[in-house]
Amino acid sequence: MTFRSVSNTDNGDVSSATVFHYSQEGEILTAHYEGGEIVKGHLIGKVDNNGVIDMRYHHINQAGELMTGKCISIPERLENGKIRLKESWEWTSGNFSKGESMIEEE
């Protein structure tokens, strides 16, 4: 499944130019992502019985920094049948700040 960012707080690297390619096997979710400020990134997470994803991510940004973080994503089914993920994330590198974002299935 392909997702794209629709909103993010200012302290995040992800933008509408960032594309995520998700894959799920049982409770294990993986993705690779790139675009905008992100040169290359990966994430891995576990999906619970309600579809909530507990994930960890890492990427290299355009400034050449290796960034890491953690995120909880809550799924929502849109009227068109596609999925929206509402995300609460926190850097585990850099300034250790927190933020919120939303991505939607394309």
N, C-alpha and C positions, 0 to 999 in steps of 0.2 A: 504494500500500500504506500502511496506517495502522499506526503503532507507538506503544507507550506505555512509559515508563520503569518498570522493575521494581526497579532499585537504582542508587544514585549515592553517591559520597563526599560528606561534609558541605560541602566547599568549592564544590560545584556548584549551579547555579540550577535544574536540571531535577529534577522530582519525578514521582510517579505521576499528577499532574494535568496533566502536559505531554503533548500529543499531537503526533506527527510525521506528516506526509503526504509520503511519498517517491514520486519518479517517476524512472525510469531510461530513457535513450536511449543505446544502445550502452554505451560506457564512462563516460558522464557521468551522475552522480546528482545530483538536486536535491531539496530538501525545504523546506517551511515548517512552522513549529511555534509553538505557544502553549499557555498554560495554567499554572496555579500561579504561580510567580514570573516566568514569561516572558510579557510582553505581546505581543511579536511577534518572530519570528526566522526566519532563512533559513540554508541551508547548501548548499554545492556541493562535489562530490568526484569523484574518478576511481576506477573499479572495475578492479582488475587481473584477470588470468586465473583467480585462485583465489577471486575474489569479495571480496577485502579492499578496503576503502574508505579512501582517503586524502582527508580532507575539511577544509574550513575553514568556520567558522560565525560568525554574528554575531546578536545579539539585544538588545532593550531589556528590562530587567527592571522589576519593580514599583517599585524605587527610582529609576527613571528613568535608570539607567546604561546606556550603550552598551558591551556586552561582546563581545569577540572571542576566538576560539580555534581550535585545530587538534585533529584527532582521527584515530586509526586505529581502524577498526571491523572485527572479524573475524566473519564470519557462521557460524552453526551451524543446521542443520536439526533442529527438535524432532520428537519422536515423532508429534505431531499434524500434521506437515507444515508447520507455520509456521516462521518465521525468527526467530532470536535474534541480536542483534548485541552482541558483547562489545567494549567501547570503552575505549581509553586516550586521555585527552584532556589538553590543557594550555591554560590561559588565555594569550592573547597581549596581554592588557590586565589592568587591576586588579593583583592580587598575583602574577601569572604562575605560580600554583601548578598542580600536576598532580592528576589524579584518574582514577578508573575508574568506569564505569557499564555498565548493561546495559539494552537495550530489546528488547521482543518485539512481533511482529506481532499485531494484534488479530484 
